[in-house]
Amino acid sequence: MHNNYITYRKRFGNLSPFRTALVLRNFAVKHKNRTMRSFILLVIFYLGLVVASFAGTIKGSVIDAKDASNLSGVIVILEKQNKTTVTDGNGVFEFKDIPNGTYKITVRYISYKAQTILVNVSDNTPSVLVKLVGEGNELKGVTLKSSKITHTEMAVISEVKKNSVTVSAVGAAQISKSMDRNAADVVKRIPGVTVQDDKFIMVRGLMDRYNSTWLNDAAAPSSEIDKKAFSFDVIPSGAIDRLLVFKTPSADLPGDFAGGMVKVYTSSIPEKNGMTFGMQTSYRQNSTGTTINYNDCSSTDFLGYDNGQRAIPAGTPAFLDKSNNNALEATKRFRNNWVLNQGTLGLDQRINFSVARVWKMKKMKVGTIGSVSYTKTGTNYSMLRQDFDSLNYNFSYTDKVSNLRNSVNVMWNTGVSFRNSRIEFKNLLSQTGRASVNFRNNNYIPQDSFSREMVYNMGYESIRNYMGQLNGTHATKDGNTKYVWSLGYADMFRNMPDLMRITYRSPSSAVPFATSISTDGDESRNGGRIFSQLKEKTYSFSHQFSKKFLIKKTSIDLALGNYFEFKDRSYNLRSFAYTIKPGAQSVQLQKLGINDIFNLRNVGESTSFVLNEKTHDYDTYTATNKLIASFFNATMQFNPKLKIVAGIRNEIADQALQASVNFNKISPSINTNYILPSVNASYNFTDKQLLRVAYGKTLNRPEFREWAPIFFYDLDNRAGTYGSLYGNPIAGPNGQVLKIAQIQNYDIRYEWYPSATEMVQVGAFYKTFQDPIQNVMISNAADLAYTFTNAKTAKAYGIEIDIRKNLDVLNKIVATSWWDKLSFIANASFIKSELNFGNTLNYMGITPNYTTRLQGQSPYTFNTGLYYTNEEKVIRSSLLYNVAGPRISLIGLDRTASMIEMPFHSLDFSIDKTFKKRYILSFGVQNLLNSTMRFVYDTDFNNKYEYKNDGIDKVVREYKPGSYISLGLKVKI
């Protein structure tokens, strides 16, 4: 065979076999003689065999020339073949199916000098060792060390592989390939993670209360009044470096989680200078271009907050009593915010600007990243709502829900690295405002005994979140000793000024609509105005000291540290209701429409509408949480295959609440001291395959709002919420202090990494709960109501699968090269849970040991994505699908049906194209299927929605959010 190749080279000179075959093929096609044509085609086939016999493989590794350490993520380019790869976690690269010959290989890595070498491919596979020299090595012995790259897909996979605990992750490189706009969109791409209300996460089917969220290295504040939940939609996707979900406990992780501990890392010191500007406009099906309802805006609404226009007027008495003379004048001072305007909803708009700067000095590197984004969006949709008295039809409504949302997000991170230290100051400020109008009509049927009804629910809400951290990392030159610290501060302010609610009724079409305002007033639905504020500040400090050393052949890494947190929360609410004395003028005034009824000429007189205080003593509470955690972790690498991480964590917590019930001051507290052991072990079968097993104990503490003696009525959902200390049929007449839930967690996972950018994971988990906290419905209430209580026990178990695969292997099957440009990601989880109330609710007559599923738990989740990347034409595209199985929104006790949130099938497409290396044009469609959001009562208790003629399962609410089409432009300045 080799002699044939020599003869071939003498005949055709320097022509490659491929070019020769192409010349012969063209000649054969044109030749008229069939015998000659057949002969030439046979020669081509023979040449193909010759070429195939000389196809080889190039293998190599890249190391640091100074310390011989393996370099991962290095770009390796095979010039002649137009092929590119990156080194894996061990610094190894490989090119397969390379024809014999001599090739140039170029190796590039940030902060290292590029290197080009010649490699000869013959019958043997050449092995290449590349030693890269740092760029700064020539400057009088000063070495500039490169920053660790963390955002690429390869880097994220490497971090998952090397981590001592079970973790799933997504990085900025993958995020950039989708139309994901915020962290809520991003996190649902992770296996076992689902998103509720477009902002709250559930991990492994466990609702938001069982998950802990940290931004960088500090706890993120809860943005909700009535539950532990961080609003992930406040973090723009462009600010995310990587997002990790830890699924097994470890001593150095917080102990208050059961589903997952989420860490969102924002971008750090940049590698190079840059500046970008982007804008995007979007069209929402069934919303954009429609007529929207809205109230008068303040001059700062466009910035995401109210300037005080909606606030309680200055000079309003601390308690407004309608019987006092000053009540008349105080009523007149309240602005008439009831005026309802109409207009056409325009296109959504998004603008963002970012800048990155880095300065390299003699012995240090200073960098800063800043970004500002502005968003203006609106939705306008119709929602079907139905109420049921037990299992019988009660009311049917059509809601027209109009929302206008403005948000401003600012991120500024700066840092300095010098020698073996790094200090960073990270800041994220988010300001979001939402104006909403819900106009409700009951679907009146003349033969029904119910009146016609119109309800207006109008309000404004703003949330300001600031999160800042000062972080430091210091290590010895050999990296064996390290000290890491973080000082954190978070400030959350939620303002809801002037929530207005009023109901009009009419017994028939012949009778005009009128309100039912009484002499005492009803703030929940008849002319009520509610003002509330929630403030929460969190101060934290954490530090960790670690030391690596060798005992015989065992590598040991000992780590010990502390975490201190102080949280201060205050909540206050004031409510007022319009009242009026009976009489002829009262009858006429109550027939006035929404724009005129509370006009200044109709309020503040003895015979007109007068505001009356409806605030209760339980509408205010203050609370503090003090947490002191200490931990010790030992990482033992017995050999290259076996690693065990064992640790213990101690958490001492003091939760204290100051509130009032029936005009009696109460100061309940929950003081706990828990020891939380954990162990994580991994066994590497090869450098690409490993098995993990883990055990750990964790906790779930009650949130302040869950046990505070607070009651709030939500007119949109026609539901009231009771804190557990507020007397109710579930908690008893005197209420109850919730217990802390204790969870035992068991995990096993097999991982395979075929290449640096590919991954296959298959895992299983099992969890048991003692005293799990759940949100349950109160079945004997006139309207829907719910509260919080402890069940006796629960368990959850399931399997998870995660696959990331490049599709270049299909090139050999279909004989083409375009599969190189495709990659595939898919993950799925299948979960089963069981909740047992035991005898905790016997006094209500609930069946002992009543069982159901855990609240918020989906029996399955599925995500998949097909990604296309054409580096030559600079085009990227993706097609993404996401769905979560039916989950319990509210638990119904005994024979009361639970409310189920049904699956929402989301299919998203995006594509972007780069022009002249500076301009990126993007197009995308979210919710291509125009899926329906649906909540039902599971009245046959089979956890499925089954529509039958006899109406077995009842639809509670249903609407279509519509497809969302976006066009964007990004410019690199």
N, C-alpha and C positions, 0 to 999 in steps of 0.2 A: 504493500500500500504506500509506503514511504517513497519507493522508486517512482510510482505513478505520480506522486505529488511533485517530485523533482522534474519529471518530464513535462508536467503541466506548467511549471514555472518557466522552463526554457521556452515553451511554445508561446505563452501569453505574457511573459515578462512580469511586470509588477501588478497586473490586474488581479484583483482578489477573486476567489472562486465565485463569490456572489455576483460580482459585476460580469464575470465571464458567462455565468449561467444566464444572466439577463440578456447579454448580447446574443447568445445562441438561441434563446427563446424567441427573441424578436425576429432573428433570421429564419427560424423554423416556421413561424407563423406566416411569413411572407413567401416562403419557398413553395413552388407549385408542385414539385415532385413529391408524391405521398411517401415513397420509400425513403427519400432523403429527409423528409420532415420527421418520419418516425424514428430514423436513426439519430437525428439531432436531439429529439426529445428523450431518447434513451440515454444519450450522453449526459443530458441535463440531470436525469435521474441518478446516473452514476456519480456525477459531480456532487449531487446532494448527499449521497452516501459517504463520499470522500470527506466533504466538509463536516458532516455529522461525526465522522470518526475522529476528527481533529478538534471537536468542541471540548473545552476544558472548564475548570473552575479556578477562580482566584480567591484565595483566602488570606486574611491578614489581621493584624491587630495594631492599635495605635496607643502609644504610651507617652507620658510626659518625659522629656529627655533629662529632666533634672532629678526627679524622684522615682521614675519608672512606674508611676501609678497609671492604671488603666483610664483612658479617657472615653467617656460615653457621650453619644450625641454628636460625634464628629462627622462632618459631611465628607463623603468619599465619592469622587467623580471618575468614572471610566470614560475618558475623553472620546475615543474612537467610536464607541458603541452608544454614546448618549445615555448612559445609565448612571443613576445616582442612588446611593444608599447612605445609611448612617450606622455608626458603630453601636452595638448593644451595651447593656450594663457592664459587660466585661471588656469593653473596648474592641470587640471583634466585628469584622465585616466580611461579606462574602458576595461574589458575583458568580452566577452559574451560567452554563451553556455559552461559553465564550470561545469563538473559533481560535485556532492556533494563530499565533502572531505576536508582535511586540506592541505594547500599549502604554500610553501615558496615564498615570493615575495621579490626580490632584487631591490633596487632603487639606481641608480648611476647618479651622475651629476658632471661635472668638477668643481674642487676646493671645493667640499663638500665630507664629509665622506660617503662612501657607507653604506647602511642600509638594513638589512634583517629582515622581519617580518613574522609571521605566520597568515594565514587567514583561517577561517573555512567557507566553503560554505554549507549552508543547504537550507531549504525551503525559507528563506529570503535572500535578496540581501545585502551582507555586505558592509558597508561604511567605508573606511579606510582613516585616516588622517596621513600622513607621514611628520615628521618635520626633515629636514636635517640640520646638523650642519656643518659650514664651517671648512675646514681643518686647518685653522690657529687659530681657536678660543682657542686652548689649549696653544698657545705660548704667555704667559704673556699678554693676553688681546689683542694681535694684530690679526686683521682679514685680511686675503688676499682675496680680492674680485675677483670673476671670471670675465674674459672678456666676453663681450656679444658675443654670437655665432650668426653669421649672414649668413653663407654660406649654411646651410642645407636647404633642401626643406621645412621642417616645419618652420624654422626661416624666410625664405623668404615669405612664405604664411602668417605668423604672421605679418610681416612688412607691407605687402600689406593690410591686414585686418585693422591694427591699424592706417595706414596712413590717414591723414586728407584729402588728395586729391586722385583723381582717378589715380591709378598707376598699371602697370604690371611689372613683374619681373621674373628673372631666377637666380638661385644661383649655386655655385661651385659644389654642390652635383649632380644637374641635368646635368650640363655641363660635369662632369666626366663620365657620362653614354653614351656619344655620341663620334663621331669622330671629333667634332668641334675643329678646330685648332686655331682660332682667334676670336676676338670679332665680326667680320662680320658674321661668321658662327653661333655664339651664338645668336645674336640679332634677327635673322630671325625666331627664335622659339617663339617669343613674338607675341601675337595677334595684327593684324593691322600693323605689321612691315614687310617691304620687303627690299631686298638688291639689289642694282644696281652696275654692273661692279665688283661684288664680294667684294666691299669695302664701298660703300656709302649707307646710309640708307634712307628709306622713311617711315614715320609713318602716318597711316590712309590714305594712298594713296597720301600724299603730298610729293613732292620731297625734296631732301636734303636741299635746301635753307630754308625751313620752319621748320627745326629741329635744336635744339641747343644741343651741346655735351660738357659734363664736365667730366674730369677725377678726381675722388675724389671730391674735393670742389673748383676746379679751371677750368676755361674755357679751352677747348682744341683748339689748333690752326688749321686753315684750311690748308690742305696740297696741295690744288689745285691752279693753276694759275688763272683760269677763273670762279671759283664759290666758294660759301661757302659750304665746304664739308670736314668733317674729315674722314680720311682713317682708317676705323675700322680694317683693316687687319694688322695693325702694333702692335696691342695688342694681345699677345699670350693668348689663352684661359686659360692656367695654371696660369696666373697672376691675373685672375679675382676672386674676392670674391663673388660679386653679381653685377648684371646689372639691373638697374631700368629705366623704361620709364614712366615719368610723362605725363599724357594726359590732365590734366586740369590745368589752371593757379592758382597760389597762390602768395601772395605778396612776399614771401621769395624765389621765383624762378625767374630766369631771364625772362624779358618780351619779348625777341626776339625769339618767336617760335609760331607755329600754329599747327603743327602736333604732336610733342612731344619733351620733354626735356629729354635727355638721360644722366644718371649718371652711369659711370663705376667705381666701387670701387675695388681697388686692395687689396690684402691680407694685414692684419694688424698684430698686435702682435700675435705670434703663441701661442697655448695652450701648446705645448710640443716640445721638441727637435726632429729634424728629418733631414734626408738627402736623396735625391733621385737622381737617374741618369736614364735617358731614351733615347732610340734611336728608330728611325722608318725609315723604307724604304718603298717606294711606287712605284707602276707601274701605268702609265697612258696609257689607251688604245689609240692607233693610234699616240702616241708620243714617249713613251719609246722604244728604239731600232731602231728608224728611223734616217735617215740622216738629220742633222740639219745644218743650215747656221749660221755662227758667224764671227765677226770681231776680230782682235787682241785685247787681254785683257791687262789691266794694272796689275801690280803686287799686287794690293789691291782689285781687283774686287771681290775676294772671300770673302772679308769682307764687301762688300756692298757699296764701294765708289771708285771713280777714284783717282789715286795718282797724277794727273796732266798731265798724258800722252796725254789726249785728249784736254787739255786746249789750249787757244790761246797762241802761242809762245811768250816768253818774247821778248821785243824789237819791237813788231808789232806797227806801228803808230796808234795814236788815231783815225785817219781816213785814211783808206787805199785807195788811189786813183790810179787806174791802169795807169794813165797818168804820174805819178811821177816815177822817176828813182828808188826810194826805194821800189816800189811795186814789182819789179822783185825779189829782194833779200828777201823781206818779204814773198813772195809766197813760196820760197824754204824752208823757216823755218817751214812751216806747215807740220806736219807728214802725211804720206800717210796712213790714217786710212781706205781707201776704200777697202783694200784687204779683199776678202771674202773667209773664210775657211769653210771646211765641216768636220763633224765628226759624230759619233754615239751618240745619246742622251742616257745617262745612267739613272739609277734609281734615284728618288728623295731621299734626305737624310735629316733627322732631328735629332738633338741631343739637349738634355736639361739637366741642372743640377740645383738643388735647395737645399738650406740649411735653416733650421729654428732653432733658438736658443732662449731660454728664461731663464732668471735668476731671481729668487725670492729672494729678500732681506728683511730686517726687515719691512720696510714700503713701499716698492715699488716693481714693477715688470718691468723688462727691457727685451725687445725682439727685434729680428731682423729677417727679411726674405729676402733672396737674391736668385735670379735666373738668369741663363744665358741660352739662347737658340740660336741655329744656324740652319739655313735652307738653303738648296741648292735644287732648283727645276728647271724644264724646261718644256716647252710646244712646240709642233711642230704640227701645224694643217693646213689644207687647208680650205680657206674661199671663198665662192662664193659672189662676189659683182656685183651689177648691177646699172647703172646710167640711168636716164630717163630724156628726155627733155620734160618738161610738163608731159604728160601721155604717151608719145611715147618712145619706146625702144631706147636707145642710145648706151651704152657700157656694155659689160659683161666681168668680170675679174675673174681670180682665183688667190687668194693670198696664198702664202706659208708663214705663220707667225711663226717665230722662236723666242722664248724668253728664256733667262737664268736669273734666279733670285737668289740673295744671300741676306740673311738678318741676322742681329745680334740684339738680344733684351736682354737688361739688366735691371733687376728690383732690387732695393734695398730699402727696407722699414725698418725703425727702430722706436721704440717708447718706452716711459716709462709711467707707470701709478703709481700714488702715491696718497694716501688718496682719494680724490674725483676729481682728475685731471688726464688728459691724454694728452701727447704731442707726436706728430708723425712727422717724416720726411720721405716723400715718394718721390721716384724717379723712373722714367721710361725713358730709352733711347732706341730708335729704329733707326737702320741704315739699309736701304734697297737699293739695287742697281739692276737695270734691264737692260740687254743688249738685244736689239731687232733688228731683220732683217726681213723686209717684202719684199719678192720678188714677183712681180706682173706680170702676163701674161694676156693680153686680149684674150678672147676666139674668135680668128679670124676666120671669115667665108669669103672665097674668093670672094663671090658675094657682100659682103658689101663694102661700099665706104670708110670705115675706115682702117687705117694702122694697121699693127701688132705693138704691143707695149710691151716693157719690162720696168718695173719701179723698182728701188731699193730705199728703204727707211730704213736707218740704223742709229741707235743712241744708246745712253746710258743715263740713268736717275738715279739719286740717291736722296733719301730723308732721311734727318736726323731729327728726332723729339726728343726733350728732354722736359719732363714735370716734374716739381718738386713742391712740396707743403710742407710747414711747418704748421701743424695744431695743434690747442689746444682746449681742452674742460675742463672747470672748473665748479664745482658745489658745492653747500653747502651740508652738511651731509644728510639733508632730501630730497635733490634732487629738491627742489622747486625753487631754483634760479640757473641759468646756464648762462655761458658766453662761446661762441664758436667763434673761429677766424681762419682764414686761410690766409697765405701769399703764393702767387703762382707766378711761372715764367715758361714760355714756350718759346722754341727757335726752330724754324723750318727753315731748309735750304734745298731748292730744287735746284739741279744742273743738267743742261742738256748740257753737253759739246759735241760739234761737232755732231749735227744732220745732216746727209748727205743724199742728195736726187738727183737722176738723172734719166732721162728717155731716153730710146732707142726706135727708131721707124724704121719700114721698110714697104714700100708700098706693097711688095709681097715676096714670098719665094725665088724669084730669086735675090733679092737685100739684101745685108747684113745689119744688124742693125747698126744704127749710132745715136749719140746724136744730139741735135739741139742747141748747145751752140753758142751764138751770141757775137757780139762785146760789148754788154752792159751787158749781163748776166741775168739769172733768178734764184733767190735764192729759189723759191718755188718748182721747179721741175727739173731744168736742171743744175746740177753741183753746188748746193747750200750747204753752210756750216753754221749752225746756232748754236750760243752759248747763253744760257740764264741762269739766276740765279734769284731765288726768296728767299727773306729773310723776316722772320716775327718774331718779339719778342713781347711777351705779358707779362705785369706786372699786377698783381691783388692783391687786399686785400679785404677781407670780414670779417665782424664780426656781431655777433647777441647776444643780451642780452634778456633773457626770465625770467619771474617770474610767479609762480603759486600761487594762493590764492583762498580763499573761501568766497563768499558773500551769506549769508543764505545757500541755498542748491545748489547754482550754482558754479561749479568749473571753474575758469577763468585762462587762460594761455596767458599772454601778451608777445609779442615778437616785438622787433624793432632792426633794423640794417642797415648796408650800404654795398654797393659793389662798389669798385673803380677798373677801368680797363684802362690801357693805352696800345695801340697796335701800333706798328711801323712796316711798311711794305715797302720794296723797291723791284722793279722789273727792270731788265735791260736785253736787248737782243742786240746782235750784229750778223749781217748776212753778208755773203760774197757770191759772185758768181764767178765762173770761166768764163773768157772771152777769146776770141781768135780772131785774125784778119783773115779775109777771105783769102783763098789761097789754093794751092795744099796741103801744109802740114796740114792745118786745116782739109781738107777732110779726110786725112789718119788718123790723130790723133783721130778724132771723131768716127772712126770705131773700136778703140781699146776696149777690154773688160774691165769689171769692175776692175779687178786686176791690169791692166797696164795703164789705161787711165791717171791717175794722179800720175804715178810714177815720181820720182824726175827728171828723164831725160826728162820728157815731160812737165815740168812746169818751170816758172821763166825765160823764154827767150822771146824775142820780137815777135818771130813767134810761140810760144807755148802758153800754158794756163797760164793766169795771173789772180790772184784774184782781185776783185774789191769790194769796200765797198758798201753794199746795206742797211745799217742801216738807219732807218728813225728817225726823231725827236720824233715821237710818240712811239718809242719802249722802252721808259724808263719812269717810274713814281715812285714817293714816296708818301706815304700816312700815316696818323695817325688817330687814333680813340680814343677819350676820352669819358669815360662813368662814370657818377656818379649816383648811384641808392640809394634811401632810401626807407625803407618800414616799415609798421606797421601792425601787425597781432594780432587778438584777437581770441583765441579758447575758446568757451563757452560750457561747458558740463552742460546742464540744469538739466538733470537727466540721469540715466543709459542708456536711449534709444536715447536721442536727443543731437546731437553735431553740432555746427555751427562754422565755421571758416570764419571770415570776415576780409579783409585787403585791404590796398591801397599801391600802389608802384608808386614812382616818378622816372622817368629816364630822365636825361639830357645828351644828346649826341652831340658830335661835330666831324663830319667826314670831314677831309680836304685832298685834293688831289693836288699834284703839278705835272704838266705834260706840254706837248707842242703839239700844233696843228698848222700845216702850219708855223712852226718856230716862233709861238707866244706862249709865256709862259702863262699858265692858272693856276689859283688856286681856283677852285670851292670848296664849302663846303656845308655841310648839317647840320644845327643846329636845334635841336629839344628839346622840353620839353613836356613830356607826363605824364598824370596821368592815372594809370592803376588799376582800381578796380577789386576785385575778391571776390567771396563768395563760400564756399564749405559746404554743409550740409549733415549729415548722420543720419539715424534713424534706430536703432537696434530693429527689431521685437522680436528677441531672441538673446542669446549670439552667435548664429551661423548664423543669417540672418540679413542683413541690406540693406538699400537703400540709395544711394548717389545721390545728385543733385548738379550741379555746374554751375557757370557763371564766365567768366573773359574776360578782354580785353588784347590783346597782339599785338605785332608789327612784322614787317619783314623789316629790313633795307637792302638797296642795298649793295652788296659787292663792294670793290674797283674795281675789274677787270670788273664788269658789267657796270660801267659808265666811266671807264678810256678810253681815246681816243686811244685804242690799236687795231691793226688788226694782226691776225696771221692765216696763212694758214696751215691746217692739210692735208698732202698729203695722209695719210692712208685713211681718210674719204672723200678726195677730197672736203673739206669744209673750208670756212674762217669764223672767228669769229670777229665781230665788237663790241667794247664797245659802249655804248649809246652816248658818246660824240664825237665819230668818225662819221662824216657825212655819212649817208647811207639812202636808200629809206624808212626805217622804222622811224628812228629818225629825218629825215630831213637833209638838207644840212649842218646845223650848229650843229647837234646833240642835245641831251637833257640830263638834269640831272634827274635821276630817282626819283620818289616820294617814300616815306616810306609807305608800305602797313599797313593798320589797320585791325585787325581781332576781331570779336566778337565770343566767344566760349560758347556753351551750351552743358551740358552733363547730362545724367542720367544713373545710373547703379545699378542693383540688384545683391547682392552677397550672396552666401550660402556656409558655411564651415562645411560640414558634420563631418569632423574630423580634427585633426591637420595637416594632410598631404593631405587633399582633398579640392577641391574648385570648385564652379560653379559660373560664372559671365555672366550676360547678360546686355548689355548696348547699349545706342544710343547716337548719338552726332549730332550737327548741327552747322555749321560755316558760317559766312558771311565775305567777304573780300571787302575792299575798296582799289583801286589802286594796285591790285596784280601784282607782277613782273613776267614776263614770257619770255621764250626763244622761239623766233619765226623765221621761215625761211623767207629769202628774195627770192621771187619767180622769179624775173627778172634778177637774177645773172647768169653769164655764167656757173659757178660752183655753187654747193650748198653753201649757206652762211647763217649765222644766227646772230641775235643780241638780245638785251634785251630791253623790253619795258613794260610800265604799261598798263594793261587792265583797264576797268572802274570798274567792280564789278565781284564777283564770289561767289559761295556758294558750300558747300560740306556737305553731311549728310549721315549717315549710321548706321549700327548696328554691334556690336561685341559680340562674344560668346567665353568664355574660360572655359574649363572643365579639371580638374585633379581628377582622380578617381582611387582608389585601387579596384582591381577586386576580392577581397576576398569574396564579397557577392555572387559570383557564386558558392562557395563551397557548399552551401545548395541546389543548383539546380542540380548540377552534382555529388554530393556526393564524392568530392575529396578535398584535401587540397592544391593542387599545384597552385590554383588561388591566394593564398596568395602572391605568388612571382611575380605577374603581376600588373602593374599599367598602366593607360591610360591617355594620355594628348591630347587634341584636342582644337584648337581655330580657329575661322574663323571671317572674317569681310566682310561686303557687303556695298559698298560705291557708291554714285552717286554724280557727281559734274557738275557744269555749269559755264562756263567762258564767260563773255560778254564784248566785246571791246567798246561798246557804239559808240561814235563819235570820239574816239581818233585817228583813222587812216583814217579819211575822205579824207585827201589830197592825199592819195594813191588810192582813188577810191574803197576802201574796203566797202562792204555793211554795212550800219549803224546797230549797235547792233548785229554784227556778233557773234555767240555763238559756243562754242565747249567745250570739257572737259578740266579740269585743266591739265597742263603738269605734267607728271609723275604719275598721279593718276590711280591706278588699281581699277576696279570695284569690285574685290573680292580678298581675300587672304585666304589661308587655310593651316594649319599646323596640323599634327597629329603624335603621337609617341606612340609606344607600348614598355614598358620597362619590362624586366625580371630580377629579383634579387634573387639569391639563396645564402643566407648567409651561409648555411651549407656547400655547395660545393664551395663557394666563386666564383661564376660565375655571370657575368652581361652581359646583351645583350639588344640591342635596334633596333627598326625598325622605321625610321622617314621618313615622306613625307612632301613636301613643294611645294606650287605653288602660283603664283600671276597672276592675270588676265592681259589682254593686256593693256598697258599703252602708252601714247603719249610720244615719245622721243623728237620730235621737232614738234612744232605747225605750221601747214600750214594755211595761211590766205585766207579767202574767198573760192574760188574754187581750191585752191592749197592743194593737199593731205598732211595730216600729216604723219609723220613717226611713226610707232607703233612698240613697242617691244612686241613680242608675249610671251605667257606663257611658262615657262620652268618647266617641271615636274621633281622634284628631289626626288629620293627614295634612302635612305642611310641605311646601315646595319652595326652594330658593335657588337663585343663580346669580352669579356676579362675574363681571368681566373687567379686567384692568387694561387701561389704555395709556400708552406712553409712560408706563411705570409710576404714574402719579394719580391717575383718575380711576376710581373704581365705581362702576355703575352696577346697581343691584336691583333685583326684582324678586318678589316673593308673594306667596299666597298661603295664609294660615287657615286652618279649618276648611280645606277643600271640599269636604263631604257635607258641609253645612249641617253638622250634627246638632242634636237637640239636647238641651239640659233638662233632665226630668227627675223629680222627686215623687215617690209613691209611698202609700201605706201598704205594707206587706200583710194584708189581712188573712192570707191563708198560711202565713208563717213558714214559707219554704225558701225564703231569701231570693226569690225570683219575682220579676214583674210579668204577670200573665194577664193579658186583657181577654176577658170573656164577656159574653153577652150579659151575664148576670153581674158583671162588674166586681169580680172577686177582689182584685187589687185596685186601689183607688189612686188616681193621679192627684197629688197635692199641689204641685206647681210645675210648669213646663214652659220653656221658651227656646227660641233659636238665637244664639248670639250672632250668627251670620259669618260668612267667609270674610277674610281680611286681606286686602290686596295692597302691597306696598311697593313703592319705587324710591330708590335712594341713590345718592351720589356722595362719595367720599373723596377728598382731595388731600394728597400728601404735599404739604407746603415746603 
